[in-house]
Amino acid sequence: MIEINPNKIKKAEIVIGIPSYNEADAISNVVRQVDKGLEKYFSNKSAVIINSDNNSSDKTKEVFLAVKTKAPKIYISTPKGIKGKGNNLKNLFLKIKKLKAKAGATVDADLKSISPEWISCLIGPILKGYDYLTPVYHRHKYDATITNNLCYPLIYGLLGYNIRQPIGGDMAFSNKMVNYWLKQKWPQPAKNFGIDIFMTLNAIKSRGRIGQVDLGAKVHKPSAPKLDNMFLEVADTFFWFLSENKNLWNKKIKIKKPVLVCQVKNKEKYPVLDFDYKKIEKKVFSEFKKNYKALKPFISKDICFCLEEMFLKEKSLKIDSKLWPEIVYQFLAVYQKNKKKREEVIKLLRALYFGRVVCFAKEVSSKNREQAEKIIQNQAHHFFKTRDYLFSQDIV
C-alpha cells in the first residue's frame, strides 16, 4: 500500500474514506463537504479524511492533497496495476484498524449532493452504538436497477432484512464491523464492484446493530456505463456468499426492518433519467442467445419453457415481478450445484436482469416515482413469498 501522510497522523477517532479512481474533476467538492461536516458536528473528536485510491493517472492524488481542510488528510493507494473499489476499501479498513478509529464512513468521490449533514447522519449513530448504517436515497424510478431488481429483493426474500439500499456506496461502520470484514474470506469480485454487497451481507452475518440513514437525493456521475461489469461482480459476490452461508437463509424467517436513525433535510432533486429500452432490448436478446445453450441442461423445464417462449418463439420480453424471483432462485440453485458453470450462470442472469429492467421500465413509464416504488416493494414481497421455490431445487 502506498501512503502519503503529511501530518504523520497515527491515531484518530473518526475516519471518512473516499475511494476513487480518476476522480480529479469531482473529489475536491466531496473533501470540502466532509471537512465542513467534521468541523461543524465533531470538532471535539480527532478525525482524518482518507482518499483510498487506485493509483489514478489523472492527478486525483494531487487534487485531494491540495484541498485546504481543517481535518488532516491521508492519501493511500493500491500499487500500480491493481484496480477495484473493493481493494480500495480493504486498504481503508486496514488503515482504520491501524489508527484505532471508533467510527468510519465511506462516501463516493463523485458526489454532487453531499452536504455536511451527511457526515452528521453517518457518524453520529455509530458513535452511539450502531455497527453499520446503509443509506436511503430519493432516486429516479429508472435509477439503481441492480439494487431494485437483485440486491434489495434478494436480501429481503432470503435473509429477511428490509434494507432499501444495500449497495448505496455511502455507508458508516464501527471498528467492530471493520475488524469483522477483515477476518472474512474475500472472493475476487468483492475486491471490485462486489464490495458494497459484501459489506452489507457480512454486517447481517455478524449480527451487528444495523440502521438506515435518509441522505436525500444522490446526485453523482451516471453509473450506466459500468452496469455490465458491475452486475457480474455484484451478483457473483452475492451468490457466492449465499452458497457459503446457507445456514442464514435455509430456515423460516420474519422480515426485519433496520430503524431509520437519521434524516438529512436538503432540497436537492434527483436527476431525471432517460431510458432507451429498445437499445437494451436488442442487447438482451443477443446476450441470451450467446449464453443459453450451455446452461439449458441445468435449468428446470418450467423456466426453460418460459424463457424459450419469450426469446425463441414470441421474441417478446415478459419478465414480470412474479416470474423474476423464480428465475433468480433457479439460477442461484444452478450456481450452487455446478461450480464449473458459475461464470456462465452469472452472464446469462445478467441478460435476464436487463430483460427485467426493460419490462419494469415499460410498466412504470406512465407512473410517478411513488407508484414505481410500490412495484419495487411488491417485487421484494414476491421474493419472500417465493423462497420455497428455491428449497424445492434440492440445494439445502
C-alpha positions in Angstrom: 0.0 0.0 0.0 1.3 3.4 -1.0 0.8 6.1 1.6 1.2 9.9 2.0 0.6 11.2 5.5 1.6 14.8 5.6 0.6 15.4 9.3 2.0 12.0 10.4 -1.3 11.0 11.9 -1.0 7.8 14.0 -4.4 7.8 15.7 -7.9 9.1 15.1 -11.4 8.6 16.5 -13.2 9.2 13.2 -12.2 8.3 9.6 -14.0 9.4 6.5 -12.9 7.4 3.5 -13.2 8.5 -0.1 -12.5 5.6 -2.5 -11.5 6.8 -6.0 -10.2 6.0 -9.5 -9.6 9.0 -11.7 -11.9 11.4 -9.9 -9.7 14.6 -10.1 -12.7 16.5 -11.5 -15.0 15.7 -8.6 -13.2 14.8 -5.5 -12.4 18.4 -4.2 -16.1 19.1 -3.6 -16.5 15.9 -1.6 -13.4 16.7 0.5 -14.7 20.2 1.3 -18.1 19.0 2.4 -16.7 16.2 4.5 -14.3 18.7 6.2 -17.2 21.1 6.9 -19.2 18.2 8.4 -16.4 17.1 10.7 -15.8 20.7 11.8 -19.5 21.5 12.4 -20.5 18.3 14.2 -17.4 16.6 15.5 -14.9 19.3 16.3 -14.4 17.7 19.7 -13.2 14.4 18.1 -9.9 13.7 16.3 -10.7 12.9 12.7 -9.0 12.3 9.4 -10.1 12.3 5.8 -8.5 9.4 3.7 -8.5 9.2 0.0 -8.2 5.5 -0.8 -7.2 5.5 -4.5 -6.4 3.1 -7.3 -3.2 4.9 -8.4 -5.2 7.3 -10.5 -3.5 8.7 -13.6 -5.5 12.0 -13.7 -3.9 13.7 -10.6 -6.6 12.7 -8.2 -3.9 12.4 -5.5 -2.6 15.9 -6.2 -6.1 17.4 -6.2 -7.1 15.6 -3.0 -3.9 16.7 -1.1 -4.2 20.3 -2.4 -7.7 20.9 -0.9 -7.4 23.1 2.2 -9.1 21.5 5.2 -9.1 21.8 8.9 -9.1 18.0 9.3 -5.8 16.3 8.4 -5.7 14.2 5.2 -4.0 10.9 4.3 -3.7 9.5 0.8 -3.4 5.8 0.3 -3.3 3.8 -2.9 -3.1 0.3 -4.4 0.1 -0.3 -6.3 0.2 0.4 -10.0 -1.9 -2.1 -11.9 -4.1 -3.1 -9.0 -7.6 -1.8 -9.5 -11.0 -2.3 -7.9 -13.2 -0.5 -5.4 -13.0 -3.4 -3.0 -9.2 -3.3 -3.0 -9.5 0.4 -2.1 -11.8 -0.2 0.8 -9.8 -3.1 2.1 -6.8 -0.7 2.3 -9.1 1.8 4.0 -10.2 -0.8 6.6 -6.6 -1.8 7.3 -5.7 1.9 7.9 -8.8 2.4 10.1 -7.7 -0.5 12.2 -4.2 0.8 12.5 -5.5 4.3 13.5 -7.7 2.6 16.1 -10.7 4.6 15.0 -14.1 4.2 16.7 -16.2 5.2 13.7 -15.7 5.2 10.0 -17.7 6.1 6.8 -17.1 5.8 3.1 -18.6 8.3 0.6 -18.3 8.3 -3.2 -15.7 10.6 -4.7 -18.1 11.8 -7.5 -20.9 13.0 -5.2 -22.5 16.4 -6.1 -25.3 16.2 -3.5 -23.2 15.6 -0.4 -23.5 18.1 2.4 -22.0 18.5 5.9 -25.2 17.0 7.3 -24.4 13.7 5.6 -21.4 13.3 7.9 -23.5 14.0 11.0 -26.1 11.4 9.9 -23.5 8.8 9.1 -21.1 9.2 12.0 -23.4 10.3 14.9 -25.3 7.0 15.2 -22.1 4.9 15.0 -20.7 6.8 18.0 -23.9 6.0 19.8 -23.6 2.2 19.4 -24.6 1.3 15.8 -22.3 -1.0 13.9 -23.4 -0.4 10.3 -25.5 2.1 8.5 -26.8 1.9 5.0 -28.3 4.9 3.0 -31.8 5.6 1.9 -31.8 7.8 -1.2 -34.5 9.7 -3.2 -33.9 8.4 -6.7 -35.5 8.5 -10.1 -37.7 5.5 -10.9 -35.2 4.2 -13.6 -32.1 4.6 -11.3 -30.5 1.9 -9.1 -31.6 -1.1 -11.3 -29.2 -3.6 -9.7 -30.4 -2.6 -6.2 -34.1 -2.7 -7.1 -34.0 -5.9 -9.0 -31.4 -8.1 -7.3 -29.8 -6.8 -4.1 -32.9 -5.3 -2.3 -35.4 -8.1 -3.1 -32.9 -11.0 -2.6 -31.8 -9.7 0.9 -35.5 -9.2 1.7 -36.6 -12.6 0.4 -33.8 -14.9 1.6 -32.2 -13.1 4.6 -35.3 -11.3 5.8 -33.9 -7.8 6.0 -35.7 -4.8 4.6 -32.6 -2.8 3.7 -33.6 -0.5 0.9 -30.1 0.5 -0.4 -27.7 -2.3 0.4 -25.2 -1.2 -2.2 -25.6 2.5 -1.9 -21.9 3.3 -1.6 -22.2 5.8 1.2 -22.1 3.8 4.4 -20.9 4.1 8.0 -19.5 1.5 10.4 -17.9 0.8 13.8 -14.4 -0.6 14.4 -16.1 -3.9 15.4 -17.5 -4.1 11.8 -14.2 -3.2 10.2 -12.4 -6.0 12.2 -15.2 -8.4 11.2 -14.9 -7.6 7.5 -11.1 -8.0 7.5 -11.4 -11.5 9.1 -13.7 -12.8 6.3 -12.8 -14.6 3.1 -12.9 -12.1 0.2 -14.0 -13.6 -3.1 -12.3 -12.0 -6.2 -15.4 -9.9 -7.3 -15.6 -8.4 -3.7 -12.3 -6.8 -4.5 -14.1 -4.9 -7.2 -17.7 -3.7 -7.5 -18.9 -6.6 -5.3 -17.6 -4.8 -2.2 -20.8 -2.9 -1.2 -22.9 -6.1 -1.1 -20.1 -7.9 0.6 -20.1 -5.3 3.4 -23.9 -5.4 3.9 -24.2 -9.2 3.8 -21.4 -9.7 6.3 -22.9 -7.0 8.5 -26.1 -9.1 8.6 -24.0 -12.3 9.2 -22.2 -10.5 12.1 -25.4 -9.8 13.9 -24.3 -6.3 14.4 -26.6 -3.4 15.1 -27.8 -2.2 11.7 -29.6 1.1 10.9 -30.5 3.2 7.9 -30.0 6.9 7.2 -32.0 9.1 4.8 -29.5 11.1 2.8 -32.0 12.7 0.4 -31.2 12.8 -3.3 -28.0 11.1 -4.5 -26.6 13.2 -7.4 -23.4 11.8 -9.0 -21.9 10.6 -12.3 -24.2 8.2 -14.1 -23.4 4.5 -13.3 -25.0 3.2 -16.5 -21.7 2.8 -18.4 -20.4 0.4 -15.6 -23.5 -1.7 -15.3 -22.3 -4.7 -17.3 -19.3 -5.4 -15.1 -21.0 -4.1 -12.0 -23.8 -6.6 -12.3 -21.4 -9.5 -12.8 -19.3 -8.7 -9.8 -22.3 -7.8 -7.5 -24.3 -10.9 -8.5 -21.2 -13.2 -8.2 -20.3 -11.9 -4.8 -24.0 -12.2 -3.6 -24.4 -15.8 -4.9 -21.0 -16.8 -3.6 -22.0 -15.5 -0.1 -25.3 -17.3 -0.1 -23.6 -20.5 -1.2 -21.1 -20.2 1.6 -23.7 -19.3 4.3 -26.8 -21.5 3.7 -27.5 -21.5 7.4 -28.5 -17.9 7.2 -31.4 -18.5 4.9 -32.4 -22.2 4.8 -35.0 -21.7 7.6 -38.2 -19.9 8.3 -37.7 -16.1 8.8 -39.5 -13.0 9.6 -38.9 -9.6 7.9 -36.8 -7.2 10.0 -36.5 -3.6 9.0 -33.5 -1.7 10.4 -34.6 1.5 12.0 -34.2 4.9 10.3 -31.8 6.6 12.7 -31.2 10.0 10.9 -32.6 12.1 8.1 -30.8 14.8 6.1 -33.1 17.8 5.3 -32.0 19.2 2.0 -33.7 20.4 -1.2 -31.5 18.5 -3.7 -33.5 17.0 -6.5 -32.6 13.7 -8.1 -31.7 13.9 -11.8 -34.2 12.9 -14.5 -33.0 9.9 -16.4 -33.7 8.9 -20.0 -34.2 5.2 -20.6 -33.7 3.8 -24.1 -35.2 0.4 -23.6 -35.2 -0.5 -27.3 -31.4 -0.4 -27.4 -31.2 -2.5 -24.2 -33.8 -4.9 -25.5 -31.6 -5.8 -28.5 -28.7 -6.4 -26.2 -30.8 -8.7 -24.1 -31.8 -11.0 -27.0 -28.2 -11.1 -28.2 -26.7 -12.0 -24.8 -29.4 -14.6 -24.2 -28.7 -16.4 -27.4 -24.9 -16.3 -26.6 -25.3 -17.9 -23.2 -28.5 -20.0 -23.0 -27.4 -23.2 -24.9 -24.6 -24.1 -22.5 -26.9 -23.7 -19.4 -30.1 -25.2 -20.7 -29.4 -28.8 -19.4 -29.1 -27.4 -15.9 -32.2 -25.2 -15.8 -35.6 -26.6 -14.8 -38.1 -27.4 -17.6 -40.6 -24.8 -16.4 -38.1 -22.0 -16.5 -36.7 -23.2 -19.9 -40.3 -23.2 -21.3 -40.9 -19.6 -20.2 -37.5 -18.4 -21.5 -37.9 -20.1 -24.8 -41.4 -18.8 -25.3 -40.1 -15.3 -24.8 -36.7 -15.4 -26.5 -37.1 -18.0 -29.3 -40.8 -18.1 -30.2 -42.6 -14.8 -29.4 -39.4 -12.7 -29.2 -41.2 -10.6 -26.6 -40.0 -9.9 -23.1 -42.4 -10.7 -20.3 -40.3 -10.9 -17.2 -42.7 -9.6 -14.5 -42.3 -9.3 -10.8 -43.7 -12.8 -10.2 -41.5 -14.6 -12.8 -38.3 -12.8 -11.9 -37.9 -14.3 -8.4 -38.3 -17.8 -9.8 -35.6 -17.0 -12.4 -33.2 -15.6 -9.8 -33.8 -18.5 -7.4 -33.4 -21.1 -10.3 -30.1 -19.5 -11.3 -28.9 -19.4 -7.7 -29.7 -23.2 -7.5 -27.7 -23.9 -10.7 -24.8 -21.7 -9.4 -24.6 -23.7 -6.2 -24.9 -27.1 -7.8 -22.5 -26.5 -10.7 -19.3 -24.7 -9.6 -17.7 -25.0 -13.1 -20.7 -23.2 -14.6 -20.8 -20.2 -12.3 -19.4 -17.8 -14.8 -22.0 -18.8 -17.4 -24.8 -18.6 -14.8 -23.9 -15.0 -13.9 -23.6 -14.0 -17.5 -26.9 -15.4 -18.5 -28.5 -13.9 -15.4 -27.2 -10.5 -16.5 -29.0 -10.8 -19.8 -32.2 -11.6 -18.0 -31.7 -8.9 -15.4 -31.5 -6.4 -18.3 -34.7 -8.0 -19.6 -36.4 -7.4 -16.2 -35.2 -3.8 -16.3 -36.8 -3.3 -19.7 -40.1 -4.8 -18.6 -40.0 -2.7 -15.4 -39.3 0.5 -17.4 -42.3 -0.2 -19.7 -44.5 -1.0 -16.7 -43.7 2.3 -15.0 -43.4 4.6 -18.0 -46.6 6.4 -17.2 -46.3 6.1 -13.4 -44.7 8.5 -10.9 -41.9 7.7 -8.5 -44.1 6.7 -5.7 -46.1 4.3 -7.8 -42.9 2.8 -9.2 -41.6 2.3 -5.7 -44.7 0.4 -4.8 -44.0 -2.0 -7.6 -40.4 -2.5 -6.4 -41.7 -3.2 -2.8 -44.2 -5.7 -4.2 -41.5 -7.4 -6.1 -39.5 -7.8 -2.9 -42.6 -9.4 -1.2 -42.7 -11.9 -4.1 -39.1 -12.8 -3.5 -40.1 -13.6 0.1 -43.3 -15.5 -0.8 -41.4 -17.5 -3.5 -38.5 -18.5 -1.3 -39.9 -22.1 -1.1 -39.3 -22.4 -4.8 -35.5 -22.3 -4.1 -35.8 -25.0 -1.4 -37.6 -27.2 -4.0 -34.5 -27.2 -6.1 -32.8 -29.6 -3.6 -29.8 -27.5 -2.7 -30.1 -27.2 1.1 
